Amino acid sequence: MNMKVLLAVVVFTIYFGCSSVSGKRVSVYVNNMVAPDTMLDIHCKSKNDDLGLHKIAYRQNQTWSFKINFWGTTLFWCGMGWHDKDPRGFNPGGYIHGSFEIYNYKRDSKKCDGICVWNVQNYGIYFVNKDTKKNEFMFSWQPASTNAKETDL
Ligand SMILES: *[C@@H]1O[C@H](CO)[C@@H](O)[C@H](O)[C@H]1NC(C)=O
């Protein structure tokens, strides 16, 4: 291949790569719907970003936005946890937690176009369907433990 052809191939690959995938902006919202008076600890990361540990009040959300990378491999995961204060709850006194894939381009690009909304509830982590607005169950919490804490998220 001569240099001109090679250059043309590279330019076309970048052009179509960009126009189909990368540069597209996505906003994620994670709503704390666990229980009144229950804070949600949340710590989200990607390979390149660490959004830090946050405490979200009931019915509030953490939101952030990002651009899909050139390769379409954009991935964010979040450690989440909350103290079960309900004496008749899941695991009274326990710290209910887990780590979940909250944005995965390959999984989510068709499910939520631009805005991806999650409702975090006491029974698990639900994705909000963009058309029906209904909760779709996605993940269960890990078994509660008394020694886990938010700094481990
Ligand atoms: C985020 O939280 C605010 C404040 O509670 C709420 O008004 C808004 O609807 C939430 N956004 C989404 C997309 O769930």
The ligand as an SDF file (V2000), in Angstrom:
LIG
                    3D

 14 14  0  0  0  0  0  0  0  0999 V2000
  -32.7440   13.9040   39.9630 C   0  0  0  0  0  0  0  0  0  0  0  0
  -33.1310   14.4080   41.2240 O   0  0  0  0  0  0  0  0  0  0  0  0
  -33.9470   15.5680   41.1710 C   0  0  0  0  0  0  0  0  0  0  0  0
  -34.1290   16.0720   42.5890 C   0  0  0  0  0  0  0  0  0  0  0  0
  -34.7440   15.1120   43.4040 O   0  0  0  0  0  0  0  0  0  0  0  0
  -35.2450   15.2040   40.4850 C   0  0  0  0  0  0  0  0  0  0  0  0
  -36.0860   16.3350   40.3810 O   0  0  0  0  0  0  0  0  0  0  0  0
  -34.9550   14.6760   39.0860 C   0  0  0  0  0  0  0  0  0  0  0  0
  -36.1420   14.2290   38.4690 O   0  0  0  0  0  0  0  0  0  0  0  0
  -33.9720   13.5320   39.1420 C   0  0  0  0  0  0  0  0  0  0  0  0
  -33.5910   13.1970   37.7730 N   0  0  0  0  0  0  0  0  0  0  0  0
  -33.8130   12.0150   37.2180 C   0  0  0  0  0  0  0  0  0  0  0  0
  -33.4510   11.9220   35.7750 C   0  0  0  0  0  0  0  0  0  0  0  0
  -34.2560   11.0320   37.7990 O   0  0  0  0  0  0  0  0  0  0  0  0
  1  2  1  0
  1 10  1  0
  2  3  1  0
  3  4  1  0
  3  6  1  0
  4  5  1  0
  6  7  1  0
  6  8  1  0
  8  9  1  0
  8 10  1  0
 10 11  1  0
 11 12  1  0
 12 13  1  0
 12 14  2  0
M  END
$$$$
